[in-house]
Amino acid sequence: MSSEIFIPSVDLSTIDPTKFNIELLKQRIVSHFKETGESPLTMLVKAEALQQLLDGIRAELKEDVINELERYPQGKAEVLGAELSKMESGVKYAYDGDYTWQKLNQEVEAIKYKLKEREQLLKAIKEPLVDPETGELIHPVPKYSTTTFKISLKK
């Protein structure tokens, strides 16, 4: 089986980078695989490689992009019809300096621990059982999952 994939010819330099055009291109590629009956596995492996490449480029250029955006008014620039803007994300607050918060957090953590213990018990039992202390009938919990896939590229 060949590792080559044949998709409709597309000159990416002629496509305006808009959500609409990306959706059209995606539909074109997906339709190709559905119409030809070609296995989508090769396409997905190559798409995963491209995704990792693009994520790496974004990560490597992050600081350069932020520095470049600082030269624009309000940290915003328009390039190829897209708006790039500098922003703060992942804002966190250090509450642990407050005594009342610390006490409340200790209570919450103790309850979380008890909840985890209970969840482990419920996952472990295979048939209903009676709690000797309370007389409560404890039932095993149902398990739900979604079937999906993962792609692991070689190093």
Secondary structure, 3 states (H helix, E strand, C coil): CCCCCCCCCCCHHHCCCCHHHHHHHHHHHHHHHHHHCCCHHHHHHHHHHHHHHHHHHHHHHHHHHHHHHCCCHHHEEEECCEEEECCCCCCCCCHHHCHHHHHHHHHHHHHHHHHHHHHHHHHHCCCCEECCCCCCEECCCCCCCCCCCCCCCCC
